[in-house]
């Protein structure tokens, strides 16, 4: 069995822990990924299924991750090993570490774009090429070979620097300031969005479901994956963060708080982005470039748009850093224990490896744009697919089953602070039956296997 480090780091306070978990949850997923996936999946119908996934599956699994981590006081692999030694549950831990590598590799590419846009707003804002628009500007930038890699590298450097410094001084401090600021700015920009001509169309796109979209089985898996991605679920990021929480603190409440704030962020971000999409005649399903094309358009039309642009891309980058930190921390915590490395050594080595793994994702937009890996997807999209559509839901399934069946019920109830209450029992049964069944059904339905069975 694994050895426990003598003095494990801890959060300063419960609020610090909650903000760090929120910092992990709120990131590119809420603004960049949410808007383009919602845009591709038909808007309101997708949003509805997404919110259902958060409430019925996301929150119980979020609570499960906190419970496992706080009980085990270990990294994701060590947590499974110490609670259920010698059992196969630990596969969930290894999947988690693998997901951290994959997600951070492509996350760094997009976060690098955001960092570059921030620097553009420092010097007068992005300038579309003669006769072109912001779509052309974005196209020229992100399809280049070397330049985007520089920004990806700088982003990874910041993430490594924070993880290098440690839990309290690095992770906890940065989130306390940035999260509230980002919330305020997104609210202001959504308010401005509501004054644009396309606001009505945006509202009906986001809130008036086209029920026929529900007939497309793909939307369920898209919504489930987005829920996992956005809440940082299914790969042990929240097990790892929970492991730095002292046994004194209460868990329920923290889980609901983080999940509700995260969803609210995504919805308000939608209110900021989609009015612009419709006002400027951009296709909602234009893919991963969506925010990088729509928002500069908005800022260029705004009084003091340069300042808004500067603040927005600063905060988006900061939100990406805090999520990136939680991704790196999953792998770093594991390698520190497994290889007996110091935090400093682990963060530099793992961060460097992840940067290199991310290079193909960046090149896939330009020099390697002909390369398709999974089902016609480009490299970045394939990495996202592998992690978000497959590893995270399977990781979530293992986590749910682990608490539901692999752990003595009374023990799990005690570790979660629910005690033997009604809500605690509902939670256990969701993890035992409902969440696993829902995840499996969504998988079978979306891959067409369900049709084969019936
Ligand atoms: N939740 C983050 C976002 O929405 O941007 C991404 C993420 C972070 C996913 C950490 C998974 C994770 F473990």
Boltz pocket constraint, residues with backbone or C-beta under 6 A from the ligand:
constraints:
  - pocket:
      binder: B
      contacts: [[A, 24], [A, 25], [A, 26], [A, 27], [A, 28], [A, 29], [A, 30], [A, 103], [A, 228], [A, 229], [A, 230], [A, 231], [A, 232], [A, 233], [A, 235], [A, 236], [A, 237], [A, 238], [A, 319], [A, 323], [A, 324], [A, 326], [A, 327]]
      max_distance: 6.0
